Amino acid sequence: MANKTMSVEQMIQRDRDVLLHPYLPDSVSERVVMNRGDMCRLWDIEGREYLDATGGLWLAQVGHGRSEIAEAAYEQLKTLEYFTSFWEFSNDRAIELADRLVSLTPDGIDRVYFTSGGSEGNEAAIKMARYFHWRRGDKDRNWIISRTKAYHGIAYGGGSATGFDVYHDGFGPMMPNVVHVTPPWPYRQELFNGQDPCDFLLNELEETINRIGPSKIAAMIGEPIMGVGGMLVPPDDYWPRVEALLRSKGILLIFDEVVTAFGRTGEWFASQHFGVTPDITVTAKGITSGYSPLGAVLMTSEVGQVLGSDFGFPMGYTYNGHPTACAIALANLDIIERDGLLERATEIGDYLNGKLEGLLDLPIVGEVRHVGMMLAVELVTDKQSRTPLPMLQPMLPDIIRRETGVIVRDCANNLVLSPPLVMTREEADRAADAMRSVLERTQPDGTVH
């Protein structure tokens, strides 16, 4: 139902007039104004229904419109809406959530630092890594290793670690002492000079470390599975080998699990999927399923003890440990556990992957990738050359949404799906059928007939 003080047309026009949207040029007049959600479904102010196959931005783990979370927020707002967590101050919800989180993490991770989201979390993690070494007397350890096609948010440090030129152009100079190495993208064989992808990547990483000097590097930051890069799944032995190499050089490992944590991969954390224990883990998004902005940076006892020594870690956000956000997160985690959503992510993710693999009979579909409820369909001009399919305007996700009501996302030449973990098989069928209905008419030049 539209706002009573504005017609639909007026509301859309006011959006054009007063809101600056990320990644939307003023020349684009179309607006899709949502005003209701229920599990995997959304409705706009004109009454059109959509299937949310993206989870917003990778985060609607428990689905939309959960009354349990609304009730948890209401009860907390009546009791204590906010107070600072600086200095000696804390609150009961933040303590309960921190205790809950360390009970879910791999062994050895037992300290929590709260933020308002992923960009803040990656900013904090980079500072933590540098400060950890500085506190221990290694004051030259300030280099950060990242990867091309990485996405670590849009703050200054995390944005510098992000490996896309589009996020740097016009914002420079970026933070110094950041280097990017090749991403683990086995489908792109040309990246590896005919070598085994994992061998190539580890050799390149070691050569990069030796070129800079191991004693100058604070940390390597990486998404366990690269989301914005196109849902890039590394070989099974990639992260264990990276972890071992970094450990041998005294370099910290930061896992950016903003997308992958809290059930997205079928585990609480993707580090559990890959069998590694990062020194620092950045989370956000799924910690509340988007019902409130919140993030949590998790760290080992060694890192936590160093950061908490002397006069403490000299960096804080206004909303560190926000009690209402923490109450929402606790209710969200309750739903994930009670409804068995980790298992469901694996079950429905496997089912949806099977449906998407049926698209491999189309000449423009080069590869289908998935772990849990993270899926990608890589599009090419032809299977032989593997040349990326050009994404034209209107882009394929726009066409799929307009024709079928299914919302998917483009990441370079990939169509990416990250549905709520509550998706049903019928909804998975609808998503796959919607993609087929458009892709089977898509030409090698990116046009749709």
RAWO-V162061 format. One record per residue. N is the residue number from 1. PHI is phi in whole degrees, 0 to 359 (none if undefined). OMEGA is omega as a letter, one per 40 degrees, with the letter a starting at -180 (999 if undefined). D_FIRST is the distance of its C-alpha to the first C-alpha in Angstrom with 2 decimals. Layout:
N_PHI_OMEGA_D_FIRST + N_PHI_OMEGA_D_FIRST
This chain:
1_none_a_0.00 + 2_288_i_3.79 + 3_307_a_6.70 + 4_293_a_8.27 + 5_270_a_11.49 + 6_226_i_10.91 + 7_285_i_10.22 + 8_303_a_9.37 + 9_298_a_13.15 + 10_295_a_13.91 + 11_295_i_12.00 + 12_296_i_13.80 + 13_294_i_16.94 + 14_294_i_16.91 + 15_301_i_16.69 + 16_299_a_19.73 + 17_280_a_21.45 + 18_242_a_21.26 + 19_254_i_20.77 + 20_260_a_23.75 + 21_271_i_22.74 + 22_300_i_25.42 + 23_62_i_27.20 + 24_233_i_25.26 + 25_289_i_27.47 + 26_300_a_26.37 + 27_291_i_27.42 + 28_271_a_24.43 + 29_266_a_21.60 + 30_295_i_19.10 + 31_226_i_16.09 + 32_242_a_13.78 + 33_259_a_11.00 + 34_280_i_9.92 + 35_218_i_7.35 + 36_201_i_8.51 + 37_216_i_12.09 + 38_209_a_14.55 + 39_56_a_18.23 + 40_263_a_18.76 + 41_252_i_15.42 + 42_227_i_12.52 + 43_227_i_9.31 + 44_264_a_8.34 + 45_290_i_5.73 + 46_263_i_7.61 + 47_88_i_7.40 + 48_285_a_10.89 + 49_258_a_12.52 + 50_229_i_15.27 + 51_259_a_18.28 + 52_276_i_19.07 + 53_261_i_22.84 + 54_244_a_23.40 + 55_62_a_22.13 + 56_73_i_20.57 + 57_239_i_24.00 + 58_68_a_26.16 + 59_224_a_24.93 + 60_277_a_22.36 + 61_309_a_25.29 + 62_266_i_23.72 + 63_87_a_20.35 + 64_271_i_16.82 + 65_73_a_15.43 + 66_281_a_18.95 + 67_294_a_19.11 + 68_300_a_22.82 + 69_286_i_22.29 + 70_300_a_19.80 + 71_292_i_22.47 + 72_297_i_25.24 + 73_295_a_23.67 + 74_299_a_23.12 + 75_297_i_26.71 + 76_290_i_28.13 + 77_298_i_26.40 + 78_288_a_27.98 + 79_263_i_31.33 + 80_206_a_31.80 + 81_285_a_29.02 + 82_193_i_31.52 + 83_205_a_35.15 + 84_297_i_37.24 + 85_249_i_38.98 + 86_287_i_41.70 + 87_55_a_45.35 + 88_275_a_46.05 + 89_277_i_42.59 + 90_207_i_40.29 + 91_210_a_37.86 + 92_295_a_37.82 + 93_293_i_34.61 + 94_296_i_35.94 + 95_295_i_39.27 + 96_299_a_37.77 + 97_292_i_35.66 + 98_300_i_38.67 + 99_297_i_40.82 + 100_295_a_38.36 + 101_296_a_38.17 + 102_291_i_41.95 + 103_285_a_42.29 + 104_262_a_40.27 + 105_278_i_42.00 + 106_302_i_45.25 + 107_304_i_48.41 + 108_101_i_49.48 + 109_261_a_46.09 + 110_214_i_45.88 + 111_229_a_44.51 + 112_228_i_40.92 + 113_232_a_39.67 + 114_271_i_36.00 + 115_225_i_33.92 + 116_258_a_30.33 + 117_169_a_30.07 + 118_293_a_32.06 + 119_297_i_33.32 + 120_298_a_34.65 + 121_296_i_36.14 + 122_292_i_38.04 + 123_298_i_39.24 + 124_296_a_40.55 + 125_297_i_42.14 + 126_295_i_44.09 + 127_295_i_45.33 + 128_301_a_46.23 + 129_298_i_48.28 + 130_295_a_50.19 + 131_290_i_50.68 + 132_304_a_51.86 + 133_291_a_54.72 + 134_299_i_55.48 + 135_298_a_55.82 + 136_269_i_58.26 + 137_96_i_60.33 + 138_269_a_59.17 + 139_283_i_58.09 + 140_269_a_58.29 + 141_277_a_55.63 + 142_225_i_52.64 + 143_281_i_51.91 + 144_238_i_48.71 + 145_263_i_48.66 + 146_229_a_45.43 + 147_222_i_44.82 + 148_296_a_43.68 + 149_69_i_40.15 + 150_281_i_39.37 + 151_229_a_36.17 + 152_233_i_36.52 + 153_91_a_33.79 + 154_237_i_33.95 + 155_285_a_36.01 + 156_291_a_39.57 + 157_290_i_41.50 + 158_297_i_38.97 + 159_294_i_38.21 + 160_289_i_41.96 + 161_287_i_42.19 + 162_301_a_39.42 + 163_252_i_41.25 + 164_235_i_39.44 + 165_300_a_40.83 + 166_299_i_37.43 + 167_272_i_36.70 + 168_250_a_40.09 + 169_301_i_40.58 + 170_87_a_40.34 + 171_249_a_40.03 + 172_286_e_43.68 + 173_288_i_46.07 + 174_278_a_44.55 + 175_299_a_45.96 + 176_287_i_49.57 + 177_64_i_51.17 + 178_235_i_48.48 + 179_232_a_49.58 + 180_245_i_47.64 + 181_248_a_49.13 + 182_293_i_48.26 + 183_280_i_45.24 + 184_280_a_45.83 + 185_225_a_44.66 + 186_305_a_47.12 + 187_299_a_45.75 + 188_272_a_46.90 + 189_299_a_50.59 + 190_294_i_51.71 + 191_288_a_50.74 + 192_247_i_53.50 + 193_53_i_56.63 + 194_78_a_57.44 + 195_269_i_57.48 + 196_301_a_55.69 + 197_306_a_52.30 + 198_292_i_52.67 + 199_299_i_56.29 + 200_300_a_55.40 + 201_295_i_52.57 + 202_289_i_54.74 + 203_296_i_57.66 + 204_297_a_55.55 + 205_297_a_54.12 + 206_294_i_57.62 + 207_297_i_59.01 + 208_295_i_56.27 + 209_299_a_57.04 + 210_291_i_60.75 + 211_294_i_60.32 + 212_285_a_58.39 + 213_108_a_60.42 + 214_306_a_59.17 + 215_286_i_60.01 + 216_253_a_57.58 + 217_256_i_54.42 + 218_277_a_52.05 + 219_198_i_49.52 + 220_250_i_47.89 + 221_248_a_44.09 + 222_203_i_42.34 + 223_283_i_39.24 + 224_305_i_40.57 + 225_234_a_38.57 + 226_278_a_37.60 + 227_286_a_33.86 + 228_297_i_33.14 + 229_293_i_36.61 + 230_121_a_35.50 + 231_56_a_35.64 + 232_274_a_39.42 + 233_261_a_41.18 + 234_284_i_44.68 + 235_303_a_47.72 + 236_302_a_48.18 + 237_269_a_51.13 + 238_297_a_49.62 + 239_292_i_48.22 + 240_301_i_51.18 + 241_289_i_53.58 + 242_298_a_51.69 + 243_303_a_51.62 + 244_297_i_55.36 + 245_296_a_56.22 + 246_297_i_54.30 + 247_302_a_55.87 + 248_293_a_59.31 + 249_254_a_58.70 + 250_73_a_57.18 + 251_260_a_53.83 + 252_285_i_50.60 + 253_250_i_47.87 + 254_255_i_44.25 + 255_262_i_41.64 + 256_272_a_38.23 + 257_256_i_36.13 + 258_302_i_32.82 + 259_270_a_31.52 + 260_273_a_33.95 + 261_283_i_34.09 + 262_67_i_32.52 + 263_100_a_32.79 + 264_301_a_31.84 + 265_264_a_35.40 + 266_93_i_35.94 + 267_234_i_37.75 + 268_299_a_36.66 + 269_224_i_38.14 + 270_293_i_39.33 + 271_301_i_42.63 + 272_290_i_43.25 + 273_297_a_42.61 + 274_265_i_45.21 + 275_73_i_47.60 + 276_231_i_47.86 + 277_235_i_47.55 + 278_295_i_46.37 + 279_286_a_47.62 + 280_223_i_44.16 + 281_235_a_40.79 + 282_259_i_37.58 + 283_230_i_34.30 + 284_189_i_30.68 + 285_39_a_27.38 + 286_293_i_27.80 + 287_297_i_29.33 + 288_237_a_25.89 + 289_56_i_23.87 + 290_84_a_22.01 + 291_286_i_20.71 + 292_200_i_22.96 + 293_294_i_25.37 + 294_195_i_28.79 + 295_217_i_31.89 + 296_218_i_35.33 + 297_261_a_38.62 + 298_255_a_41.07 + 299_213_i_44.80 + 300_288_i_48.16 + 301_298_i_50.36 + 302_299_i_52.73 + 303_295_a_50.13 + 304_298_a_48.66 + 305_293_i_52.11 + 306_292_a_53.06 + 307_294_a_49.87 + 308_271_a_50.15 + 309_281_i_53.84 + 310_54_a_55.52 + 311_261_i_52.90 + 312_91_a_49.88 + 313_278_a_47.40 + 314_276_i_46.89 + 315_202_i_43.27 + 316_210_i_40.14 + 317_252_a_36.46 + 318_308_a_34.83 + 319_259_i_32.50 + 320_310_i_35.24 + 321_64_a_34.62 + 322_304_a_31.49 + 323_298_i_31.43 + 324_290_i_27.69 + 325_298_i_27.38 + 326_293_i_30.45 + 327_298_i_29.09 + 328_297_i_26.02 + 329_299_i_28.49 + 330_298_i_30.63 + 331_295_i_27.82 + 332_296_i_26.89 + 333_296_i_30.58 + 334_302_a_30.83 + 335_294_i_28.20 + 336_303_i_29.95 + 337_289_a_33.23 + 338_299_a_32.18 + 339_270_i_30.33 + 340_61_a_33.11 + 341_283_i_30.97 + 342_295_i_34.07 + 343_294_a_35.56 + 344_294_i_32.34 + 345_300_i_32.15 + 346_290_a_35.63 + 347_296_a_35.12 + 348_286_i_31.91 + 349_298_i_33.01 + 350_297_a_36.27 + 351_295_a_34.59 + 352_296_i_32.22 + 353_299_i_35.23 + 354_299_i_37.20 + 355_294_a_34.62 + 356_290_i_34.54 + 357_298_i_38.32 + 358_297_i_38.27 + 359_285_a_37.15 + 360_295_i_40.59 + 361_283_i_41.92 + 362_274_a_40.19 + 363_295_a_42.52 + 364_265_a_40.07 + 365_264_a_39.24 + 366_270_a_41.87 + 367_204_i_40.89 + 368_240_a_38.30 + 369_236_i_38.25 + 370_196_i_36.70 + 371_220_a_37.14 + 372_56_i_34.83 + 373_260_i_31.22 + 374_237_a_32.22 + 375_222_i_32.85 + 376_215_i_33.83 + 377_243_a_34.98 + 378_272_a_37.47 + 379_252_a_37.78 + 380_226_i_41.14 + 381_290_i_42.80 + 382_199_a_45.21 + 383_289_a_46.28 + 384_289_a_49.81 + 385_278_a_49.20 + 386_59_i_45.98 + 387_296_a_45.04 + 388_300_i_41.40 + 389_291_i_39.09 + 390_292_i_37.87 + 391_262_a_34.13 + 392_260_i_33.38 + 393_262_e_30.46 + 394_289_a_28.11 + 395_284_a_28.61 + 396_303_i_28.57 + 397_301_i_25.49 + 398_296_a_23.51 + 399_293_i_24.99 + 400_299_i_24.34 + 401_297_a_20.62 + 402_293_a_20.26 + 403_276_a_22.44 + 404_237_a_21.57 + 405_78_i_18.34 + 406_263_a_20.67 + 407_261_i_20.70 + 408_238_a_24.32 + 409_231_i_26.17 + 410_259_i_29.36 + 411_228_a_32.16 + 412_57_a_35.03 + 413_256_i_35.94 + 414_240_i_34.23 + 415_263_a_30.97 + 416_245_i_29.99 + 417_235_i_27.93 + 418_215_a_27.28 + 419_292_i_24.78 + 420_307_a_23.78 + 421_290_i_26.88 + 422_269_a_25.05 + 423_304_i_24.80 + 424_266_i_26.23 + 425_296_i_28.91 + 426_297_i_26.69 + 427_289_i_24.25 + 428_297_i_27.38 + 429_301_a_28.56 + 430_298_a_25.38 + 431_297_a_25.71 + 432_295_i_29.40 + 433_295_i_29.06 + 434_297_i_26.48 + 435_294_i_28.93 + 436_300_a_31.84 + 437_300_i_30.25 + 438_265_a_30.15 + 439_294_a_33.21 + 440_289_i_35.51 + 441_253_a_34.95 + 442_273_a_35.36 + 443_268_i_38.71 + 444_299_i_41.01 + 445_269_i_40.14 + 446_93_i_36.43 + 447_280_i_35.30 + 448_245_a_33.32 + 449_265_999_34.74
